[in-house]
Amino acid sequence: MKQLVFIQNDKVVTDTLTVAEVFAKPHDKVVRDVKVQITKLHEAGEQKWSTANFGETQYQHLQNKQWYTKFDLTEDAFAIIAMSYITPEAMKMKVKFLSEFKAMKEKLQQPRVLTDKEQLMASVKLTLEANEAIEKHDKRLTNLEETMRIDGSEEFRIRKNANRKIMKVLGGKESPAYKELNRKVFSNFWRDFKDHFTIPRYGDLPKKQFDQGIRFIELWQPSTTLLLEIKNSNNQQTMQEVI
């Protein structure tokens, strides 16, 4: 016996050609029965149900090559059309149809075993997706490294090392230069520091440049003009002590 039901667009259906053949009825008679039921459904306000269960399409006749109307039928649509087919033979065929619908639905719900080609394509897809995910992750890490700023403990080290350096340049906290010029020297240092790293405040120093910041402090020297001011201030105090 020919296959009674089949899968069409992920739905289990039969069609009017199959119904006509199995129930030994002219195909145009079955089509007419379908159209009558569709009309009644529309009159009952069930257009949506009708559209979901009766799918109008066409087929080409094998002999005259002409195109004719046929309908695809879901299980519910088939039940409505076959309702009037009540001979003993027709009842047997309806049972076979309904059994086929059930079996095909169960088959449709089962996970399909992939072919070797499909498995290969799935593996390639997963690999590409994994590579893409890794690439995105790397970009996020890179972006994080570019945008992350020094934390509180690193800010403390920068400030502490800077203070120590500036005190050394001034000659100590008790030096005349410290008393006269500490504001100016501190201001010049932080201006040089921010200009060097192109940041608005030292706390905005990129985390990846922390070591460079420490190195900058170690190597920093005031400008020649400011250095002379510091030396002159300290020398004047020394001369006064001598006198």
C-alpha positions, 0 to 999 in steps of 0.5 A: 500500500502506498504511503498514506501520510507524509511530512510537509513543512514540519507537519504530518499531512495527507492529501486529496489525491491519496484520499481519492485513491485509497477510498476509490473516489474521483479526485474532483469529488474529494476536492468538492467535499473539501471545498464544501467543508471549508465553506461551512467552516467559514460560515461558522467563523472558523476561517483560521482553523480552516487555513491551518488544516486545509492547504490548497495547492496544485499538482500536475497530471501525469498524462495531460500535463495540466495543473489541477487543484489539490488539498493537503489535509492535517489529521483533523481535516482528514477526519472531517472529510472522511466522516461521511465515508462509512462503508466497512472498507472505508472504516478500515481505511480510516483506521489505517489513516489515523494509525499512520498519522499517529506513527508519523507524528511520533517519528517527527518528534523523535530526534533525527540521526544526523548524516556524516555530512551533517555531523561534519557541518555541525562540528564546523559550525560549533568550531566557528562559534567557539572561535568567534566566542574566544575572539570576542572574549579576547577583545573584551579583555583587551578593551578592559586592559585599555580602559582599566585604571589603577586601584586605590593601593596603586594610587597610594604608591604613586602619591607616596613615591611622588612625595618622597621624590619631591621632598628629596628634590627640595632638600627635605621638609626642613629645607628653606626650599620646602618652605618657599617652593613646595607648592610650586614644585608639587604643582610642577611635578603633577603637571609633568606627570599628567602631561606625560601620560595624557591624563586629567588626574594621576588616579586616571593612570591606566593600570597597564602603565603603573610601572611606567608611572613609578619609573617616571617618578624615579627619573623626574627632575624639575626644570632647569629654572625651577632647579636653580630656584631650589638651589638658590633658596637653600644656598641663601639659608646656608650663607645666612647661617655662615654669616 
